[in-house]
Structures are given as C-alpha cells and as structure tokens.
Amino acid sequence: MSTTAELRKPRQRVGDRVFAGATFTAGIIILLALAGVAVFLTLEGLPAIGAPADKLGGATSLLAYVAPLVFGTLLAAALALLIATPLSIGVALVISHYAPRRLAKPLGYLVDLLAAVPSVVYGLWGLAFLGVHLSPAYEWLDQHLGWIPFFAGPASTTGRTILTASIVLAIMVLPIITAITREIFVQTPTLNQEAALALGATRWEMIRLAVFPYARSGIVSAVMLGLGRALGETMAVAMVLSASGVVTFNLISNTNPSTIAANIALKFPDSTGLAVNALIASGLVLFVITFVVNFAARAIVARSQSEG
C-alpha cells in the first residue's frame, strides 16, 4: 500500500523528466567546456613564465609583458562603456516611453540590426572614415585642452587612437545594452507608472521614481554584458588602433596601449615556441578578467534583487 508521502508526491510526466535531464546535461557540458578552456590556457601559458625577453616583445618578464595589455584592455572597455551606457539608456527610454509606436518599432529594429554587423565592418569604418574625420577634433583638443593629460598630444593625423577604438567599441556594445534595458523598461509594472503620474509626477519624474528603481538590476546586467563584449573584441580594435604597447592616458596620439585580444590576433600568426605560450598566457589573463567581471555582475544583480 502507498504511504501518505508517496500519495502527496506529484507525479512527473515523461516530458518533464526529459527536459530536466537535458537542461542538467547542458549545464554540465558548459561547466566542463569552461574548465577545459581554463586548464588548456593554464598549461600552455605556464612555460611563458620563464621566457626570455626576445620571446616577450622585449619585456623583462611575463608580468611586464602582460601589464600594458591589461591596462589597454581595461582603458578601451571603460571608455567604451562611458560613451555607450548613457546613449543606450537614452535610446531605450525613447523606444519604450517617448517615441510613438509607429516610430518606436522601426527604431528598435534598427538598433537590433547594429548587433548583426560584423566586427570587421566596424573596423573598416573606424579606420577609413571615423578616424579620418576625428583628426581635426583631435588637433583642436591638443591646441585648446592639451594641458589635460588625456589630450596632451601630439594629435594623431590618422585618427588611429585609443579614443577612436573606444568609440567604435561603444557603437558595437550599444545595441546589446539598449536591447536589454529596453525590455526591462517595458516590463515595468503599469500600475506603478500610472500611480506616479496620478500623483502629479511628470513623465521624467515617473521614469526616475518608478522605472529606474525597477530596472536597476537589469541595467547592471546589460552594462556588464556590454563590458564583456568590449573586453573581448578583437578585429575592430586591431584594425583601428595604432598600438605601441605602452602605458599612457593620452587618448589622441599615435602612441597607444594595445589590448590583449588585438595583440593576440596581430602576433599569433608569426609567433612560434615560447612566444605562442606568452600569447596564451595573456589570453588566460583576459579569461580571468572576464570571469571576475561576470561574477561581480551576478553579485551586484543578486544584491539589488534582494534589496528590492
């Protein structure tokens, strides 16, 4: 005879069991793939620790080789987010709350199409168009704001600077941040918005008091996803940036730091032996940075949701 506990236990359908098993298997595969990548990068990167200077681009140690690349990667990604985040939030608000429906839908489709453009196309555009047209602006910044370290110059005549690369990256991450924040804004409870308007709030006050608090964790997630794209972007940065492998905050000169991904893409075809191990070691550093960024993003989102 069945016990009371067995009678109360819900009966699972075959489809539910299959789906649960499939999702569990997919999660295990992803973890194994992630662990495999980490093990490969670690094993292949370890020999570079004692590599001679001629295999490290003249650097005295692996740390001295990787440090400028980490600096350039973080600088380019930070500048890209600084440009893209307010623009993305503004565009998302226009689509979700300000533009009429007949204009909002085509605008949303247009923004989504930006994510489908290959990175090499962005690189060509940044190299042949954007950089050339930004050169006069860089000269103006050098002449009038050269006392600021960011614009110390001498200004690049080709426009192949870290600032140009960051602008290209900002355009590339803009559709990612915009799409996610737009969906979060649309999901804001209508009653909360109508209550704010009924109490006499303007549309902007309603957005500030009802929409932004609800969408805070979603905005953080969108920005972190954009950061992940900016950190790992390769071809566009490699094509636009005239890299010298230095550490500098000068944004408009021909002397620019390189990024890890761009450095690997440019040097890997001609590298052999320990030089390849050094590039793989720099890839391991990028892997760790990306992992830390995503872990921090999940922690921030979880904290925001618990406080909400």
N, C-alpha and C positions, 0 to 999 in steps of 0.2 A: 504494500500500500504506500502511496506517495505521502511524504511528510508535508506539514503545513508550509515549510520554507520552500519546498520544491513546487508546491501549488502556486505560491505567490511569485515565484521567479518568472519573469516574462520570457516567452518563447521567441528565440531569434529565428528569423527567416534565413533561408539559404543565401539569398542575395545580400542580406546584411552581413553575414559571416564572410562571404567572399569579398565584399567591399572593405570590411575591416582588415582582413588579411592582406589585401592588395595595398591598402594605404600604409599598413605597418611595414610591409616588404619594401615599398618605395622609400619610406623614411630610413630604413636600414641601409638601402643601397646608397642613398645620398650621403649618409654618415660615413660609409665605407669609402666612397669616392673622395670625400673631403679628407679623410685620414690618409688615403693613398697619395693624394697630392702633397699633403704635408710631409709625409715620410720621404717621398721622392725628392722634394725640394731640400729637405734637411740632409739627406745622404749625399746628394750631388753638390750641395753647397758647402759642406764641411771641408773638402780639400782646399777651398779657396782661402781658408783662414791663414795658412802659411805661404800663400802665393807670393812670388817676387813682384817687385814694383812694375816690371815691364808687362806683366800679365794683369795689372790693376790700373792701367792707364797712367802710370807714373805715381800713383798713390803709395804711401809708405806702408799702409795696412788695409785690411778689408774694411775696417771702420771708417778710415779716411776716404776710402773709395765710395762707400755707400752713403755716408752722411750728406754730401752735397746733393745726391739724387733724392734722398728723403726730403731735404729742405725744398727742392724744386717741386717735388710732387705735392707736398702739403701747401706750398705757396700758390701754385696754379689752381689747386682744388679750392682753396679758401677764397681766392679772388673770384673764381667762377661762381661759387655759392653766394658771395657777397653781391654779385651782379644779378644772378638768376633768381634768388629767393624772393625779393620784393616784387620783381617783374612777374614771376609765376603766380604769386598770391594775388596780385592785382588783376592779371588776366583771368584767373579762376573766379574772382569776385565779379568781374564784368560778365562772364559767361553765365554764372549761376544766379546773380541778383540784379544786375543793372541792364544788360542788353535785352532788347525784345527777343521773343522766342525765334522769330524768323531770321534774326541775325546771330543769335547765340549758338544755334546748332551748326551752321557753316563755320563759324569761328572755332568751335570745339573740334570739328573735323580737321580744320586747317592746322590747329596746334598738334593734334594727334599725328598728322602726316609728317610733321617735323621729326618725329621719333623714327620714322621709317627711312629717312635719308641716310645713306651710308656715310661712315665717318670720313672716308677718303674724299667724298664730295665736299664736306665741310672743310677738310684740309686744303683742297684746291681753291675753294672760295676764299678762305682766310689768307692763303699765300698770294693769289693773283689779284684779289680785289680789296679785301678788308685792310690788309697790311699796307698796301699802297696808298689807300685813301686816308689811313690814320697817320701817315708820316707827317703831314703838315700840323696835325694836332700835337704830335709828339714834339715837334720843333717849338711850337707855341708853349707847351708845358716846360720845356727846357729853358726857354728865354724868360718866362714870367714866374715860374714856380720852381726854378732849378735849385733854390735854397732848401727845398724839401728833399730828403734822401730818396724818396720814391721817384722823383723826376729830376735827378741830378744830371742826367745826360752823360756823354753826348748823345743826342737823339739819333735813333736809327733812321737811316734813309730808305731802308727797305721795308720797315714795319714788322720785321720778324722778331718780335719781342715777347717776353713772358706775358705782358698785358694783352697783346693780340691773341696769343694762345688761350689766355683765360677767357677772353670774350667769346672765342669760338667754343670753348668748353661750356660757357654759360648758355649759349644758344642750344647746345646739344642736350644739356640737362633740363632746360626749361620745359619741354613737353612732358617729361617724367613728373616733375614736381607739380606742374599745372594740372595734369590729368588726375592725380591722386587728390590734391586739395580741392579740385572742383567737385569730385564725387563726395568728399566729406562735407563740403559746404551744402550740397544739395540734400544730404541726408539729415541736416539739422532739423529737429522737430518743428513742424509748422506752428504748433501751439506756442512754443517759446518765442518764436519770431512775432507772431500776431499779438501776444501779450505785451511784448516790449513796445510795439507800435501803438497798441491801445492805451498804454500809459503815457503816450506823448513823445516817445523817442523818435528821432529822425532815422532815416534808413541807415546812415553810418553808425549812429548810436546803437541801433538794433544789431547790426553786424558785430560791433565791438563788444556788446554785452551778452548776446545770445549765440552768435555764430562762432566767433573765435574761441570762447571757452570750450564749446562742444568739439571743435575741430583741432584743438591744441595737439593732442597725441597724433592725430593723422598728419598734421603739418610736419611734426618732428619726423615721422616715418618717411614722408615724401622727401624731405630735405636730406635725410640720411641715404636714401636710395639714390638721389642725385649726386651726393658726395661719393658714393661707391662708383658711379659711372665716371665721375670726374677723375677719381684716383686711378682707375684702370684704363682710361682712354689712351690709345697708342698712336694710331696713324695720323690723326688730325694734329696732335701736338708735334709729332716727329716732322711733319711737313711744314708746319708754320714756324716752329721755334728754331732760332739760330742759337744752339746751345753751346756753351763753353765749359760747362761742368764746374761752375764756381758758386760760391755762396754770396749773394748780393740781393739787396732790396730795391735796387734800381730797376724800374719797370719799363723803361723806354729806350734802353741802349741795346747795342748788339751783343753785349756781354751778359749772357743769361744762364741761370741754372737749368739743368736738364731734369727730366722726370725719369722715374725708374722704368716705366713701360716704354717710353720713347727711346731710352738708352739701350734697352734690350733689343728693340726692333731694329735699331740702326747698326748695332755692333755684332749681333749674333751671327749673321751670315759669314762674316770674315774672321770669327773667333775660333780658336782651337785650344784644346788642352785645358789648362787652369783658367784661361780667360773665359771659357764657357762656364766653368764652375763658379767663377766670380759673378757672372751674369745671373746664374741660377740662384746664387746666394742673395743677390739683390731682389730677385723675384720672391724669395722666401720672406724678405723684409716687407715687401708690398703685401704679400699674403697675410702676414701678421697684422699689419696696419689695417687692412680691410676687415679682418676678423674682429679686431678691437673696436673699430668704428661701428660695426653692426651689433656687437654685443652691447656697447654703450647705448646705441639707439633703442634696442629692445628694453634695456633697463629704464631709460627715460620714459618710453611709452608705457611700460608696466606701472611705473610710479605715477604717471599722470592719470592713468585709468583708475588706480586705487584711490587717489586723492579725489577724483571726480565722483 
